[in-house]
C-alpha cells in the first residue's frame, strides 16, 4: 500500500507561539514527528504541509519534504480535512497517487515509531476505510452515564437509553480520539470528503505515553516529561 505521511504544521499557533519549531529538549517540536515517521520506513513519502517558509526549511533539514499551502488553509478555523484534500489534489495534478494518507499532527511528541508501524500494519490488514488511535473514556463520563437536556428542559440519557445502566462493570467501553494517528483511504477523503468513512477501525492506546501540546501549560508539562527522561 502506498501511503503518504502528512504532517500539518502551520506557523500561526497562538497557544504556544512558533510551536512547531520551538525547541523542546534541544530539538524543534516537529522533529519528534518527522524522525519516527522516517525511521518506520512505512511511508512512500513524508510531507510537511505549512504556510510558513521557516517551518518548511526546518522540515527539509530534518529529512521530510515540505510544501507551502495557501493562507486560507492555515487559519485558526481551517479544517484539517481541507488541507489533506488540497495536498492530495496537488499530488494528483502532478500524476502522483497514494492509496491512503496517515495524518500525523506534531502536537504529540511522544508518538512512537512502533505505534505508527502497528497502525499501518493493522490498517493494511483490515480493509477499513480509516483507522484512528483512541483512549478509553473514564467510566464516570461514559455516554451511558451522561445526560443531555431535551426540548422540554429536562435531562435524558445521552445515548437515548430509557434506563441507567446500574453497575460500572456493565458499561460497554467507550473511546475518544486522541489525535495521534488518522489513517484514511484516499478514495474516502476525496470522494466522501471525510477522514473517517463508514468503517472506522481503531487502536486503543490508553496505556501509551501521551502529550497534546496546545497551551503553554502543555508545553511546560512536556518540558518536565523530557527532563525526567534525561
Steps between C-alpha positions, in 0.01 A plus 500: 500500500633841401450731798573870535618609843353849532605740776298824517698781664376854472701796619234698682459303822364729773496272803875439465657752259711340224414168661599269217862616490534604865779302665393219732791325669730662244305398189213666312164354595439378146813283524315261732251424223728508196775280647290196601297530179820472295643216709188285463558473123128440444429815298554555130551868577498724806374852443471799730220729383549853633436866430835596651833507312705457818305189599544366146876554521525327838290207375729450201809517721346219707451282193137557403365666189315827547248694296338833571122514512270800446441734794126423507589141593708611800263704714377413849172376351633318191391133510789256480301300244523792255879489523505125438277538195715785369820293534350196326361708216836668453676164483235370260554801272862385470400141427581366847245280678488351849279221631468666840610789717636476853442832675759563772440817699820634662328580830578153641880471535471164678347312205733206436615348175370167627151646533517632144612159368233315697231736371605459137528122533152472648352743248642307207357172631143600586363671188358779715429845357708653777684428821539738794673482835267523799500501878242363739245739641503485884189318619354810668493668157371199308217618270265252668553696822487852356197715431376752246228758543194424289260746335290512818798606709535167679795260495509182295776240463735607222478161326121509485468216751194513723669339803838565657744209493535441874851355533834625369593145403203486260598811305619433144841654434491846344789678331612847396743600224843593629615651168830312478422315177235526230539250215250538217459359150543764232169415335318566829666841534441614143167333423328525838681809631570320827791385714290211628265341248258233619734227625718657769753269663701600807797434721444542873808689621375576850819354649734691266683811618325809369530876475285743304668839485252781450572748779804626692396277791519203263843615384628526855369150569686374193821660623458322833439165329812531285705621797400186690620284210855638508 
